[in-house]
């Protein structure tokens, strides 16, 4: 039996940072003024204890749905929203400083086809309808470099099974990382959970996607001499 909170929510260990250094006044304003309006719907256990699915047609009428897991500072998510106005994109990020940075970028870009869940993506997986997501991104996730922490990585069964459930057959799943051991684990685990790796030659993992925008995490990796890898999978 799975242990649960009194609210009915399952116990889920969360190991990442939730907040960093103090937010600027402008970022506090973004959180206070913009975040609620960008909610994808009732995701939290307190507001949706029955785990009713999100009404995606009401959220993004007539649009395909994309998902970004851990959007960092939000530059890639906003870039994709601007480039693909016919698509609705939900981003999940528990690190509130990153959420605040994204909200500032959304204001500047003026995009309206985004929704933001400032929390654990597993709670979002609970309420996304099965087979509802057409494309998903996992870009420079926390590497958890120590071997004993590898079970905390996203590319582990609990996360991948939930991701596979919400993706449509044929949906694309992109992973970018500069950590060789993360590449190893990704290539071992992702195909075991309903995905096919689409690479046909070295350029398919050495060269970024045509619609790629280099993130601040990637720029840091390049400055420090690490090599990005771009892995593309398809939900079978």
C-alpha positions in Angstrom: 0.0 0.0 0.0 1.3 3.5 -0.9 1.6 5.9 2.1 -0.5 9.0 1.7 -0.9 12.4 3.3 -4.1 13.2 5.1 -5.2 15.0 1.9 -5.0 11.7 0.0 -1.8 12.7 -1.8 0.9 10.0 -2.0 4.2 10.5 -0.3 6.6 11.7 -2.9 10.1 12.6 -2.0 11.3 15.8 -3.6 15.1 16.5 -3.5 15.6 19.6 -5.6 15.7 23.2 -4.6 12.4 25.1 -4.2 13.8 28.5 -3.7 17.2 30.2 -4.1 18.4 33.7 -3.2 15.9 36.5 -2.6 13.7 37.5 -5.5 13.8 41.0 -6.9 10.8 43.2 -6.3 9.8 42.8 -10.0 9.9 39.0 -9.7 7.8 39.1 -6.6 5.3 41.2 -8.6 5.3 38.6 -11.5 4.5 35.9 -9.0 1.7 37.9 -7.3 0.2 39.3 -10.4 0.7 36.8 -13.2 1.1 33.2 -11.9 -2.5 32.4 -10.9 -3.8 33.4 -14.4 -1.3 31.1 -16.0 -2.4 28.0 -14.1 -3.3 25.0 -16.3 -6.1 24.2 -13.9 -6.6 22.4 -10.6 -3.4 20.4 -10.2 -2.7 20.4 -6.4 -4.1 17.7 -4.2 -5.8 20.2 -1.9 -7.8 21.7 -4.7 -8.3 18.5 -6.7 -8.3 15.6 -4.3 -10.2 13.4 -6.7 -7.5 13.9 -9.4 -10.0 15.0 -12.0 -8.4 15.5 -15.4 -7.6 18.9 -16.7 -9.9 20.4 -19.3 -7.4 21.0 -22.0 -9.9 22.1 -24.6 -10.9 24.9 -22.3 -7.3 25.7 -21.6 -6.0 25.7 -25.2 -8.9 25.4 -27.5 -8.1 23.5 -30.7 -4.4 23.4 -30.0 -1.9 20.5 -29.7 -0.4 20.2 -26.2 3.3 20.2 -25.5 5.0 19.8 -22.1 8.3 21.0 -20.8 9.6 19.3 -17.6 11.7 21.6 -15.5 11.9 24.7 -17.7 14.7 26.4 -15.8 14.7 30.1 -16.6 12.1 29.6 -19.3 13.9 30.8 -22.3 13.3 27.6 -24.4 9.6 27.5 -23.4 9.0 31.1 -24.4 10.9 30.6 -27.6 8.8 27.6 -28.6 5.6 29.4 -27.7 6.5 32.4 -29.9 7.6 30.1 -32.7 4.5 27.9 -32.5 1.4 30.0 -31.7 -0.9 27.1 -32.8 0.4 25.0 -29.9 -0.3 25.2 -26.2 2.6 24.5 -23.9 2.5 23.6 -20.2 5.7 23.9 -18.2 6.4 22.4 -14.8 9.1 23.8 -12.5 9.2 23.6 -8.7 12.1 26.1 -8.3 10.3 29.3 -7.7 13.2 31.5 -8.9 13.0 29.9 -12.3 9.2 30.4 -12.3 9.7 34.1 -11.6 12.2 34.3 -14.4 9.8 32.7 -16.8 7.0 35.0 -15.9 9.2 38.0 -16.7 10.0 36.5 -20.1 6.3 35.8 -20.8 5.5 39.5 -20.0 8.2 40.7 -22.4 7.3 38.3 -25.2 3.5 38.8 -24.8 2.8 35.2 -25.5 -0.6 33.7 -24.5 -0.2 30.0 -25.3 1.6 29.0 -22.1 0.5 27.6 -18.8 2.7 27.2 -15.7 2.7 24.6 -12.9 5.0 25.8 -10.2 5.5 22.4 -8.7 6.4 18.7 -9.1 5.6 17.4 -12.5 4.3 14.2 -11.0 1.3 16.0 -9.7 0.7 17.3 -13.2 1.0 13.8 -14.6 -1.8 12.8 -12.3 -4.3 15.1 -14.0 -3.2 15.2 -17.6 -5.5 13.1 -19.7 -4.0 9.9 -21.0 -2.5 10.4 -24.5 -3.0 14.1 -24.5 0.6 15.4 -25.0 2.1 15.7 -28.5 5.7 16.7 -27.6 7.7 16.7 -24.4 11.0 18.3 -23.5 13.5 17.4 -20.7 16.4 19.9 -21.1 19.5 19.9 -18.9 17.8 18.2 -16.0 19.4 18.0 -12.6 22.2 15.5 -13.2 22.4 14.1 -9.6 26.0 13.1 -10.3 26.6 10.9 -7.3 25.9 7.2 -8.0 23.7 6.8 -4.9 21.5 9.7 -6.2 20.9 8.3 -9.7 17.5 7.1 -8.6 16.5 10.7 -8.2 16.9 11.4 -11.9 13.9 11.9 -14.2 15.0 9.0 -16.4 13.8 6.4 -14.0 10.8 4.1 -14.1 8.3 6.1 -12.0 8.7 9.3 -14.1 9.0 7.6 -17.4 6.0 5.4 -17.0 3.9 8.5 -16.1 5.3 10.4 -19.0 4.6 7.6 -21.4 1.0 7.5 -20.2 0.2 11.1 -21.0 2.0 11.1 -24.4 0.1 10.4 -27.6 1.4 7.5 -29.7 3.9 9.0 -32.0 4.7 11.9 -29.7 8.2 13.2 -29.6 10.3 13.3 -26.5 13.5 15.4 -26.5 16.3 15.1 -23.9 19.3 17.5 -23.8 22.1 16.9 -21.3 25.9 17.5 -21.1 26.5 14.7 -18.6 27.8 11.5 -20.2 26.4 9.2 -17.5 22.9 10.9 -17.9 23.1 10.0 -21.6 23.9 6.4 -20.6 21.0 6.1 -18.2 18.7 7.8 -20.7 19.5 5.4 -23.5 19.1 2.5 -21.1 15.9 3.5 -19.5 13.8 5.5 -21.9 13.4 2.7 -24.6 12.3 0.3 -21.8 9.2 2.5 -21.2 7.6 2.7 -24.6 9.9 4.9 -26.6 12.1 4.4 -29.6 15.4 6.3 -30.1 15.4 8.0 -33.5 19.1 8.5 -34.1 20.5 7.1 -37.3 23.9 8.6 -37.1 26.2 10.7 -34.8 24.9 14.0 -36.1 21.5 13.1 -34.6 22.8 13.4 -31.1 25.7 15.8 -31.6 23.8 18.6 -33.4 20.9 20.5 -31.8 17.4 20.4 -33.2 16.7 22.9 -35.9 14.3 24.9 -33.7 16.7 24.9 -30.7 17.6 27.9 -28.7 20.7 27.5 -26.5 19.7 27.9 -22.8 21.8 29.5 -20.0 22.4 26.0 -18.7 23.9 24.9 -22.0 26.0 28.0 -22.2 27.4 27.2 -18.8 28.2 23.7 -19.9 30.0 24.9 -23.0 32.1 27.4 -21.0 33.1 24.6 -18.7 34.1 22.3 -21.5 31.2 19.8 -21.4 29.6 18.5 -24.6 25.9 18.7 -25.1 23.9 15.7 -26.3 20.6 15.9 -28.1 18.5 12.7 -27.8 15.2 12.3 -29.7 12.7 9.6 -28.9 9.2 8.7 -30.2 6.4 7.3 -28.1 5.5 3.9 -29.7 
